[in-house]
């Protein structure tokens, strides 16, 4: 039988353990705050949604763990935050993440930790990453399809070089401007909506531009076949 004083102490300790917050434990169901990548160092140890521009990406298949790195705000080694995608999770992504997220504005949800003094988030699922103002992911389209898309944008009055399927910053900017004009910006990757909007815009393209677009596409197809015959 417990002595009265001992029993009181046990009850007091039990009350303390049920009211004091636990240490070393976190509730991932708790509300997640949204912060900027430039403030990453202020939120180490926290689970956040952090947003900012990607300054550089890299994939290292020959390193241990086959990591993909996505660096924000500035290129390595001056980045404000690094997203790390280990090789075992790379197959979860529909496209190679080093190409998919290059030059994009992203929001990433996860816990900020540090590696060699630099903030980083380890990402295991594409659901943790949201692309903002995505335009089109050019890698989804063939070279000739990109020729067609750029020619359409040029015919609609957007500033973009024609006659090539190389997709650079100017093409990204033109596509974002087109999406904004159509009211489909800020919806992440919306290729179907954008392509339908371009199809509907064909009626606004002068007949001579339609002929030029078709000519560019056919010439690029011919160049592709010629290159294949030379191999």
Secondary structure, 3 states (H helix, E strand, C coil): CCCHHHHHHHHHHHHHHHHCCCCCCCCCCCCCEEEEHHHHHHHCCCEEEEEEEEEEEEECCCCCCCCEEEEECCCCCCCCEEEEECHHHHCCCCCCHHHHCCCCEEEEEEECEEECCEEEEECCCHHHEEEECCCCCHHHCCHHHHHHHHHHHHHCCCCCCCCCCCCCHHHHHHHHHHHHHHCCCCCCCCHHHHHHHHHHHHHHCCHHHHHHHHHHHHHHHHHHHHHHHHC
